[in-house]
Amino acid sequence: MDAPTRVLKAINHEEPDRVPAFESAFTNNTIMEHYGIPTGGGLTSGISALKYLPFKDRIANWAVSNQKFLAKGYTDYYEFLRRVKIDIGISLVTHTQRKIIKGGIIDEFGRIMKFEEYEGDGTIITAYHGGYLKNFEEYESWIRPDPHEPKRLAAYLAGKEVQEQMNNEILSVPAIGGMMEPSWEAFGFERFSRILGHPKQAKKVFDDNGELALELTKILADHGAELILIWDDYGFKNGPFMSPKSFRTYVFPWLKRICVEAHKRGSKILLHSDGDLMLLFDDIVDCGVDALNPIEPTTANPEYDIFKLKEKYGDKITFVGNISPVMLAEGTISEIEDYSKKLIQELAPGGGYIFSSGHSINPAITVDRWEAVMRVREKYGTYPIQAS
């Protein structure tokens, strides 16, 4: 069975040949090199090197708009995913650079992103360093991302090109920004909190990002995207960033429209949101989201538990997660194996589950711990799932 079939069967609550797997980010040079994949290159390093050249912004814009160039950039990463049997690879449709700065970029939403190096193995992590925009007036003068820019479709088609080269052993999924995360991160949370005190200003910011996400969903689905990932963190470890009422006013009407338009065109929506989403879960389901990642396991709320959520919502949404990154970095091999096995045995029967960490694979995770996860999935992740 190929990866697209495997993933879509699971999302449709059917049983594929084995439990599909996903990671929203895999930033670990040590593990990648262990599987024979060269590291140290890629788009981030290339952008960083451009700081020494004239016309650097123009060169970077060319790079993220050229399908052949992008496809070469995806090849090594998708090959790694294929070797470790992760079924979903991401192509980045938004979040591209607007301006290159020392140590990083200002992206098209207005976020300051810096390239940070993990001392252990040199892994480069792109980290948020605050909002570039100081107030609503600066926002109004900021050139908004255009969904029809050629680089959007180029990024998606580059991923599909590599998927086809790999005989569909990877499902390439285009990733776009949502409504919440790009809105507040353009300013930083303190400044954005002031904007929330002015409903007309807040609505303008959320609506701009909603329009962008909606239009991109239509474009990508019309060009055959079977699954679209929306990056849009909604919460802290102890609850949502805003009141549920504010989410229902500014965010969820757009999320519902996005899901409706995707479903009309035969596409599915995978929402990535960290944090404790307990107060928002009914709304997320009602909007029509098909799959949710990562069901963060380290929140402060004991009720935000993937096994309890599965009992209540298991026939309405697919769960994607939720092995704790802390456990993966610091736990014993037996703890990792036992929890991974429990996830598969309790969540995967009947479909509706995709195997994944509870956030991402970071540089602190060692090869032996990662391979422990791999062994469990290989042993217990084939359908029909063995009973515990």
Secondary structure as GFF3:
##gff-version 3
##sequence-region A 1 388
A	DSSP	alpha_helix	3	11	.	.	.	ID=ss1
A	DSSP	alpha_helix	29	34	.	.	.	ID=ss2
A	DSSP	alpha_helix	42	49	.	.	.	ID=ss3
A	DSSP	three_ten_helix	50	52	.	.	.	ID=ss4
A	DSSP	alpha_helix	56	63	.	.	.	ID=ss5
A	DSSP	alpha_helix	67	83	.	.	.	ID=ss6
A	DSSP	beta_strand	88	92	.	.	.	ID=ss7
A	DSSP	beta_strand	97	101	.	.	.	ID=ss8
A	DSSP	beta_strand	104	107	.	.	.	ID=ss9
A	DSSP	beta_strand	111	117	.	.	.	ID=ss10
A	DSSP	beta_strand	124	131	.	.	.	ID=ss11
A	DSSP	alpha_helix	136	141	.	.	.	ID=ss12
A	DSSP	alpha_helix	150	165	.	.	.	ID=ss13
A	DSSP	beta_strand	171	177	.	.	.	ID=ss14
A	DSSP	alpha_helix	180	185	.	.	.	ID=ss15
A	DSSP	alpha_helix	189	196	.	.	.	ID=ss16
A	DSSP	alpha_helix	199	222	.	.	.	ID=ss17
A	DSSP	beta_strand	227	231	.	.	.	ID=ss18
A	DSSP	beta_strand	235	236	.	.	.	ID=ss19
A	DSSP	beta_strand	239	240	.	.	.	ID=ss20
A	DSSP	alpha_helix	244	246	.	.	.	ID=ss21
A	DSSP	pi_helix	247	251	.	.	.	ID=ss22
A	DSSP	alpha_helix	252	264	.	.	.	ID=ss23
A	DSSP	beta_strand	268	272	.	.	.	ID=ss24
A	DSSP	three_ten_helix	278	280	.	.	.	ID=ss25
A	DSSP	alpha_helix	281	287	.	.	.	ID=ss26
A	DSSP	beta_strand	291	293	.	.	.	ID=ss27
A	DSSP	alpha_helix	306	313	.	.	.	ID=ss28
A	DSSP	beta_strand	318	323	.	.	.	ID=ss29
A	DSSP	alpha_helix	325	330	.	.	.	ID=ss30
A	DSSP	alpha_helix	333	347	.	.	.	ID=ss31
A	DSSP	beta_strand	353	357	.	.	.	ID=ss32
A	DSSP	alpha_helix	367	380	.	.	.	ID=ss33
###
